Amino acid sequence: MKTMFTKRVSARAGAVSLAAVVALGSAVGVAGAEAAKPNPRPKVAMVIGLTANPFMKTVSDGAKDGTKAVSGASLKYVGPPAPNPTTEIQLLQNVLSTKPAGVAVMPLQASVWNRALSDAGKTGIPLLAFNEAPKQPSPVKTFVGINDRQAAYSLLLELRKKVGANARGSIVLGNCIPGVATLDFRITAFKQGIAKYLPNAKVVGPIETTTEPTKNLAAWQGAMGANRDALAFIGNCDSDGPGLVKAKKESGVKGELLTFDINLESVRGIKDGTMLAALGEAPYVRGYISARLLAETAKKGTTLPKGFVNIKGELVTKSNASRVLTRESSLANTRKAYKQYLTTFFKNPAAQMEPLSNVYK
């Protein structure tokens, strides 16, 4: 169900003027003209959905390192502090007007981005998306992210191992930003997965948890107060982990906690037994790959490879929480942990891409 925020954004986004983008398209070229002569000093850009967020801070760290891996390349990183697709579309317009060598965009609430991305494609500037895949057909044919169904099912299978396939009771779902396609799809995947793997359980929600920490905590406190005997409480955003852990410690409920995304509070909660599991999405890796793909192809003058870069999810449980804590405790440790994966990927990126149709499969 769409919120007032969703409806308001949809209306406002449709009113954003795209004249500047269209004009730029006439000057630069048409969609599909991605291959160009080699650019020794490519300037690439990343337009994100929100900056005041630990997950996106890690994406930016990866993007900066991915750009630095290409000699002579530079990065412009912009986005609104809180979710606001209208502002983000305007920022994309501004970035395109500077004629960058490529743009990575996070089309938050993809349903309102059709016109903006269509016009952006007419500029001939290479485009890729990360985090949320644009609706097809779209000029954006490269996506960096995960398969959310696979990830949601891995969390549910971990829950089934703990409570048993025949467990009865409520499973409370939380959605931080209703209306965002990838987050809504996770909710759908959870519902379908619960019916498949925990058929005697009852779904409650999703409740809207928001990305703001205080409001998120209050949402989970309310959910636990109203569902004290629930089997589990499941979030789908990085903001949910800390809220879940703190609310459970304060309320004393016995239900299992699971969430998408990891941060230090969530992983510590897994380590001490407060949370059962979390699904890491490797934000550093998606930022790195997105920026380096754009910078590297621009420098070589080659065409951006098309397809789905499926980073895949990392299930974090008590068995690997200590290792994950070490990796996430510093940027240096994160770089070291992913170095081999990234080296292997960039030996032949195109060969490791899946069809775009696999994103929401």
Secondary structure by P-SEA (a helix, b strand, c coil): cccaaaaaaaaaaaaccaaaaaaaaaacccccccccccccbbbbbbbbcccccaaaaaaaaaaaaaaaacccbbbbbbbcccccaaaaaaaaaaaaaacccbbbbccccccccaaaaaaaaacccbbbbcccccccccccccccccaaaaaaaaaaaaaaaacccccbbbbbbbbcccccaaaaaaaaaaaaaaaaccccccccccccccccaaaaaaaaaaaaaacccccbbbbccaaaaaaaaaaaaaacccbbbbbccccaaaaaaaaaccccbbbbcaaaaaaaaaaaaaaaaaaacccccccccccbbbbbccccaaaaaaaaccaaaaaaaaaaaaaaaaccccccccccccccc
